[in-house]
Structure formats: C-alpha cells, structure tokens
Amino acid sequence: MKALILNGNPESQDHLDKAADLLAKELKNRGWAAQSFLLRDLDVTACRGCFKCWAETPGICHMDDDGRALTSALAQSDLMVFLTPVSFGGYGSLFKTAVERAVLPLLLPFMTVREKETHHPLRYGRGISLFAVGELPARDFKSEEIFQNIVAANARNLDSPDRSCTFIYDDMSDDEIHGRMCLLAAEAGAKK
C-alpha cells in the first residue's frame, strides 16, 4: 500500500513539518510505503484551466514542472494525506495550487453521478483514500467545520473509499502532535 503525504506548510520548522515527519514514520511502521512532498520546495505553477490534460495529453499537464511528479505519485497511491494551514476554513494557498494541478489530470472530461452528485469519473478507475491534517492557531469550530466539509467534498470527488480529518494547534506539545499522528496512521492501517 502506498501513501502520499503532501505538506503544504509555507513556513519551515513548525507543527505541520513535525506532523508530516511523524506521520510518515508511523505509516511506515504500519507497512505503508510513504512518500512525502514538501510543497514549498517544489516548482508548481497554478492550473491555467486549459484542460489540455484532458484533451491533448490525457493525464499529463502540459506545464512541465513539479506538478507532473505530484500527479504521477498521486495516481499510484492508495492513500493521500493533506497537511495544510487552514485559511478561512479552506486550504492554504500553496497547498490549493498544488492540489488543483495534481488532481485535474486524474479525472476524465465526462460526467457521472456519485453519491447523488455530479462528478468527473476517475481516469484510473479507483478512488484514493483521503486524510487531512489542518493547522490552526487555536480551536475554531466554524473553521474546522468548513474545512471538514471541503475535505469531505474532495473525498467524494475522488471517490475516496475512506476519509478522515484532524487538527493541530499552535499550543500543542510534540507529544500531543505525535499522538494525533499515531491515531491517524492507526486509522489508515485499520482501513488497509
């Protein structure tokens, strides 16, 4: 089983970096082959919405940058984990840019109904489990609710067989972050 960890932390050495490292170790301890991408170190241009990845070069973005590697890794994964600061209830801008580029080539340009909603079918015919870790300065129930709804909508769009969401906060200790990542990894292990 392959896991892809996308760390959308724009800053170096804070809780998200720690969480990503701990989660990768915990997943590996549970038998996952975990690959991590630190998005701030990649060159990923924003999606232009040209749909060439659908019509001209199926499954491959025409922009030749690190976004192609993200798409390739995602297409081969059974589990993807999003780590991102929560911004107004949504993904941070660095993370949003990368995910838009990585996911669009994995979809087909047709429409289908899934869970009573209209979605694009998956190019490779199988869903990828989606787990997310949102970082907030402190508990914010409204932002957390919005974030969970966005993650759930993305999971439906990707026909994810499993999904989970957790949060980390600025005042959490390393042990608390480790505990949350152990729980997330255990949940992924239970779904294998």
N, C-alpha and C positions, 0 to 999 in steps of 0.2 A: 504494500500500500504506500502510495506517495502523497506527501503533504507539501503544500506550497505556502510559505509564510511571507506575506507582503507587509513590510514595516514602513508605514507612511509617516514616520516621525521626521519632521523637518529639522529638529534640533539634535545635537549629539549628546549622548550620555544622560538620558533621563529615564523615566519609568518605562516608556514604550520600548526602548532598546533593551533594557533589563528583561522586560516581559518576553520579548521576542527570543532572546537567548535562552531564557529558562524554558519557554515552551518548546523550542527546538530540541533541547536536551530531553525533556520529558516525553515528547513524541518518539524520539529515537529509542529511549528506554522501553517504550511500549511496542517497538517493532516497526515503526514508520520510517521510511526514507524521507527525511525532511530537508527541503531546500529553502533557503531564505534569500530574499531580495531586500536590500536597504534602499528604498526608492530615492532618497536624497543623493545617492551616489550614482544614479543612472541618468542617462540622457533619454528622456521620453517626451516627445513633442505632443502637444494636445491633439486629440482627434479632430480632424477637419470636417468630418461628416460627409466625405466624398463617396463613401460606400464602394470604393474600388476593391476593398477586401471581400466584398460580396460578389461583384460583377466581373472584375478584370483579373484579379489574382486571388481566387477563392481561399479564404482562411489566412491570407498573408496581407498585412498592411503594406501599402506602397511606400510608406515612410520607413527608410532603413535606419532605425536607431534601436535602442534597447527595448522598445516596446515589443518588437518581434520576439525577443527572448522571453519576455513575460508571457506572451500568448502561447508560445511553444511549451513552456513549463506548465502553464495552466491547463492546456489541452491534455497533458499527460498525468495530471493529478487526480487523486480521489478525494482530497480534502484541501480546501484553501482557507487560510486564516488571515483575516484583515486586522491589522493593528493601525489605528489612526487616532489623532486627536479628534474630539468631537467639536464641530464648529456649527453653532446654531442648530444642533440636533443632527447634523449630517456629517459626512466625511470631510476631513481636512482637504485643502485644495491640491496638495501634492499627491495625496492618495487618490482623489477623484480623477485627476488627469490620467494617472497610470491605469486605473481600473477601466476607465472608458476605452482606452487604447487596447487593453488586453482582452476584454470580453467581446467586443463587437465582432472580430473575426471568427469567434467560436459559434456565432449564430448564423442561421440561414436567412435569406431575404424573404421568406414566406411567412405566413401566419398560421397559428394553430391555437386551439383553446386548451388551457391547462388550468385546473382549479377554478373554472368558470371565468377565467380572464384570457384575454388575447395576448399571446406571446409569440416570439420567433422560435422555431424549432432549433434544437441544438445540432450543430454541424456534425459532431462526432457521436451523436445518439445516446449519450449518457450524462446524467447530472453529476455535479461535483458538490460534495457536502460543503457548507459554508459556515464557518465560525468567525466571530468578530470580537475584538477587544477594543473598546472605546476608552479614551483617556479624557478625564475631566478634572478641573481644579478641585472640585468638591461635588458631593451628591447634588444632582439637579434632576428631579424626577421628570420634568417636562422634556428636557433634552434627551434623557435616557429613553423615554417613551418614543420620541420621534426617531431616534437612532435605531431602536429595536424594530420599528415599523419599516424603516428603509432597508435594514438588513433582511427582514422577512420578505419584502418585495423583491429584492435582488435574488434571494434564495428561490423564490417562486419562478422568477425569470430564467434562472439557470437550472430549474428542475432539480434542485438540491434534495437528495434523499434525507439529509439531516441538516439541522442548523442549530446554532447556539450563540449566545451573546453574553458578554460580561463586561464589567467596567473596572478601571483602576483610577485612583485618585491621588492627587499630589501629596496628601498626608499619609499615604500608605507606607509601611515599612517594607524592606526587602522580603521579609518572611511572609507578609500578607500577600505581596505580589506573587511570590513563589507558590503559595497556597492556591491562589486563583488559577495560576497556570497549570498546576497539578490537577485541579478539578477539571479544567478544560481538556487537558490531554487524556484524562481518565474517561471523560465523556466520549472523546473521539475513539478511544480504544474499545469502549463498550459497543460502539456502532460498527466496528470492523467486521 
